[in-house]
Amino acid sequence: MITISIIYVYHYASVIEKDPTKSLVYNQRAEDEKHFLVKADPSDDHKMTGRQKTVIGYSELLLL
């Protein structure tokens, strides 16, 4: 069953790569690009808190 699913997804991806208009979500493309391709505001300077840094550090240690 997994093999069939992988083959189907691979085939679908190759079809969409050749002609993106055949995608099931092609009609949402303009809206998605407008939403996700927003330029970041350089004045938004986000700094990580000590707690956030600690959580990331522990997560990295757990992955080792």
N, CA, C and O atoms as a DFTB+ gen file, in Angstrom:
256 C
 N C O
     1  1       0.824      -1.192       0.000
     2  2       0.000       0.000       0.000
     3  2       0.870       1.259       0.000
     4  3       0.570       2.228      -0.697
     5  1       1.947       1.237       0.786
     6  2       2.832       2.398       0.843
     7  2       3.510       2.616      -0.506
     8  3       3.659       3.754      -0.952
     9  1       3.914       1.543      -1.145
    10  2       4.566       1.650      -2.445
    11  2       3.640       2.279      -3.469
    12  3       4.066       3.128      -4.252
    13  1       2.389       1.875      -3.472
    14  2       1.406       2.439      -4.397
    15  2       1.222       3.928      -4.122
    16  3       1.136       4.727      -5.055
    17  1       1.163       4.299      -2.860
    18  2       1.007       5.709      -2.494
    19  2       2.204       6.533      -2.949
    20  3       2.040       7.636      -3.470
    21  1       3.392       6.007      -2.757
    22  2       4.603       6.716      -3.173
    23  2       4.627       6.892      -4.682
    24  3       4.966       7.966      -5.180
    25  1       4.270       5.845      -5.408
    26  2       4.240       5.926      -6.872
    27  2       3.213       6.958      -7.324
    28  3       3.483       7.730      -8.244
    29  1       2.046       6.984      -6.695
    30  2       1.006       7.951      -7.056
    31  2       1.475       9.383      -6.809
    32  3       1.294      10.251      -7.662
    33  1       2.071       9.631      -5.655
    34  2       2.538      10.985      -5.330
    35  2       3.643      11.407      -6.295
    36  3       3.664      12.553      -6.744
    37  1       4.553      10.503      -6.615
    38  2       5.626      10.810      -7.557
    39  2       5.051      11.150      -8.930
    40  3       5.483      12.112      -9.566
    41  1       4.084      10.368      -9.381
    42  2       3.449      10.623     -10.676
    43  2       2.725      11.968     -10.668
    44  3       2.849      12.749     -11.612
    45  1       1.973      12.237      -9.608
    46  2       1.240      13.502      -9.493
    47  2       2.219      14.680      -9.510
    48  3       1.966      15.686     -10.173
    49  1       3.324      14.561      -8.791
    50  2       4.314      15.635      -8.753
    51  2       4.927      15.878     -10.125
    52  3       5.160      17.025     -10.505
    53  1       5.188      14.815     -10.868
    54  2       5.772      14.996     -12.198
    55  2       4.771      15.637     -13.158
    56  3       5.161      16.430     -14.015
    57  1       3.496      15.305     -13.024
    58  2       2.464      15.928     -13.862
    59  2       2.350      17.413     -13.536
    60  3       2.280      18.242     -14.443
    61  1       2.332      17.752     -12.259
    62  2       2.203      19.144     -11.831
    63  2       3.446      19.943     -12.204
    64  3       3.349      21.128     -12.523
    65  1       4.608      19.307     -12.166
    66  2       5.833      20.000     -12.544
    67  2       5.795      20.398     -14.019
    68  3       6.289      21.464     -14.386
    69  1       5.217      19.554     -14.859
    70  2       5.106      19.854     -16.284
    71  2       4.049      20.913     -16.559
    72  3       4.252      21.780     -17.409
    73  1       2.915      20.855     -15.846
    74  2       1.814      21.798     -16.062
    75  2       1.161      22.144     -14.727
    76  3       0.262      21.431     -14.280
    77  1       1.600      23.229     -14.083
    78  2       1.074      23.586     -12.763
    79  2      -0.430      23.858     -12.744
    80  3      -1.044      23.794     -11.679
    81  1      -1.032      24.155     -13.883
    82  2      -2.475      24.430     -13.899
    83  2      -3.298      23.184     -13.602
    84  3      -4.491      23.295     -13.321
    85  1      -2.700      22.020     -13.656
    86  2      -3.421      20.780     -13.354
    87  2      -3.481      20.475     -11.860
    88  3      -4.098      19.495     -11.443
    89  1      -2.839      21.317     -11.066
    90  2      -2.839      21.120      -9.619
    91  2      -4.234      21.340      -9.048
    92  3      -5.006      22.155      -9.555
    93  1      -4.543      20.604      -7.988
    94  2      -5.846      20.750      -7.344
    95  2      -5.996      22.094      -6.645
    96  3      -7.117      22.548      -6.417
    97  1      -4.888      22.734      -6.304
    98  2      -4.939      24.005      -5.578
    99  2      -4.358      25.164      -6.395
   100  3      -3.993      26.194      -5.830
   101  1      -4.270      25.004      -7.706
   102  2      -3.692      26.056      -8.545
   103  2      -4.486      27.356      -8.462
   104  3      -3.912      28.442      -8.538
   105  1      -5.791      27.248      -8.308
   106  2      -6.617      28.456      -8.262
   107  2      -6.348      29.289      -7.011
   108  3      -6.749      30.451      -6.962
   109  1      -5.692      28.738      -6.012
   110  2      -5.363      29.465      -4.783
   111  2      -3.961      30.069      -4.831
   112  3      -3.528      30.706      -3.871
   113  1      -3.265      29.879      -5.918
   114  2      -1.854      30.263      -5.998
   115  2      -1.625      31.751      -5.756
   116  3      -0.745      32.117      -4.978
   117  1      -2.392      32.601      -6.401
   118  2      -2.191      34.044      -6.251
   119  2      -2.405      34.477      -4.803
   120  3      -1.633      35.269      -4.262
   121  1      -3.450      33.955      -4.188
   122  2      -3.734      34.294      -2.792
   123  2      -2.624      33.787      -1.868
   124  3      -2.215      34.493      -0.946
   125  1      -2.141      32.578      -2.110
   126  2      -1.070      32.010      -1.287
   127  2       0.226      32.809      -1.428
   128  3       0.906      33.074      -0.436
   129  1       0.566      33.194      -2.662
   130  2       1.781      33.973      -2.873
   131  2       1.682      35.324      -2.176
   132  3       2.657      35.801      -1.595
   133  1       0.511      35.935      -2.235
   134  2       0.325      37.229      -1.586
   135  2       0.485      37.084      -0.070
   136  3       1.045      37.964       0.584
   137  1       0.000      35.989       0.477
   138  2       0.053      35.776       1.924
   139  2       1.451      35.378       2.407
   140  3       1.927      35.896       3.417
   141  1       2.105      34.469       1.696
   142  2       3.356      33.897       2.186
   143  2       4.611      34.604       1.683
   144  3       5.667      34.481       2.304
   145  1       4.525      35.330       0.591
   146  2       5.711      35.984       0.047
   147  2       5.761      37.460       0.424
   148  3       6.144      38.309      -0.382
   149  1       5.375      37.746       1.639
   150  2       5.401      39.115       2.139
   151  2       6.830      39.450       2.548
   152  3       7.498      38.659       3.214
   153  1       7.282      40.613       2.150
   154  2       8.628      41.040       2.532
   155  2       8.655      41.350       4.024
   156  3       7.732      41.966       4.557
   157  1       9.695      40.928       4.676
   158  2       9.834      41.169       6.110
   159  2      10.161      42.639       6.350
   160  3      10.911      43.256       5.594
   161  1       9.596      43.174       7.395
   162  2       9.847      44.559       7.775
   163  2      11.157      44.604       8.556
   164  3      11.255      43.997       9.623
   165  1      12.167      45.312       8.045
   166  2      13.459      45.332       8.745
   167  2      13.389      45.988      10.121
   168  3      14.270      45.769      10.952
   169  1      12.362      46.782      10.370
   170  2      12.249      47.426      11.679
   171  2      11.747      46.454      12.747
   172  3      11.840      46.745      13.939
   173  1      11.214      45.302      12.327
   174  2      10.773      44.287      13.285
   175  2      11.989      43.498      13.760
   176  3      12.401      42.527      13.126
   177  1      12.546      43.922      14.868
   178  2      13.740      43.279      15.405
   179  2      13.319      42.353      16.539
   180  3      13.074      42.801      17.659
   181  1      13.238      41.072      16.242
   182  2      12.804      40.097      17.232
   183  2      14.023      39.474      17.900
   184  3      14.904      38.931      17.235
   185  1      14.056      39.561      19.194
   186  2      15.133      38.958      19.974
   187  2      14.577      37.765      20.738
   188  3      13.445      37.791      21.221
   189  1      15.387      36.725      20.840
   190  2      14.979      35.550      21.604
   191  2      15.172      35.817      23.088
   192  3      16.161      36.421      23.503
   193  1      14.217      35.360      23.874
   194  2      14.342      35.486      25.323
   195  2      15.269      34.391      25.834
   196  3      15.567      33.433      25.121
   197  1      15.713      34.538      27.055
   198  2      16.566      33.519      27.662
   199  2      15.868      32.178      27.745
   200  3      16.486      31.130      27.557
   201  1      14.585      32.218      28.025
   202  2      13.814      30.976      28.121
   203  2      13.764      30.265      26.767
   204  3      13.907      29.044      26.700
   205  1      13.560      31.032      25.685
   206  2      13.515      30.440      24.351
   207  2      14.869      29.831      23.987
   208  3      14.933      28.744      23.412
   209  1      15.939      30.531      24.322
   210  2      17.284      30.005      24.046
   211  2      17.539      28.713      24.821
   212  3      18.147      27.775      24.305
   213  1      17.066      28.679      26.068
   214  2      17.238      27.481      26.892
   215  2      16.497      26.291      26.296
   216  3      17.035      25.186      26.239
   217  1      15.272      26.516      25.854
   218  2      14.475      25.437      25.259
   219  2      15.139      24.919      23.996
   220  3      15.191      23.708      23.782
   221  1      15.645      25.807      23.157
   222  2      16.328      25.376      21.935
   223  2      17.594      24.601      22.289
   224  3      17.900      23.592      21.653
   225  1      18.324      25.060      23.292
   226  2      19.531      24.353      23.719
   227  2      19.233      22.947      24.202
   228  3      19.923      21.999      23.828
   229  1      18.204      22.807      25.036
   230  2      17.813      21.473      25.512
   231  2      17.349      20.587      24.353
   232  3      17.645      19.393      24.322
   233  1      16.634      21.169      23.420
   234  2      16.167      20.391      22.265
   235  2      17.345      19.878      21.457
   236  3      17.346      18.728      21.016
   237  1      18.344      20.719      21.261
   238  2      19.533      20.289      20.520
   239  2      20.263      19.168      21.254
   240  3      20.748      18.225      20.630
   241  1      20.340      19.273      22.572
   242  2      20.994      18.215      23.346
   243  2      20.247      16.893      23.232
   244  3      20.863      15.830      23.159
   245  1      18.924      16.962      23.218
   246  2      18.129      15.739      23.104
   247  2      18.299      15.075      21.746
   248  3      18.173      13.856      21.633
   249  1      18.583      15.862      20.718
   250  2      18.755      15.307      19.379
   251  2      20.105      14.613      19.203
   252  3      20.289      13.822      18.278
   253  1      21.033      14.909      20.087
   254  2      22.365      14.283      19.979
   255  2      22.356      12.901      20.467
   256  3      23.389      12.233      20.448
